Amino acid sequence: MKLYHVAVQQEDDWYIGRVLERGGATTQGRTLDELVFMLRDAIKALWNETDVQLELLLTPGIVVPEPRRPRHRKASA
């Protein structure tokens, strides 16, 4: 498994990630989960690597929203 470090910045409502070890892999996502998906897709397309681990290095000031909790419905009688 290959480890890549990713510098993450935030601009407006987008997270932007850039792979530090190799040039050319920069992408964005609306959420950090989407960013990771897009990074894995870019790494596969550029370098044909699928077994990778990503370490996200968040720049200071990045706002990460709290995860949403599922709403529980009241049981009807």
Order of alpha helices (4+ residues) and beta strands (2+ residues): beta-beta-beta-alpha-beta
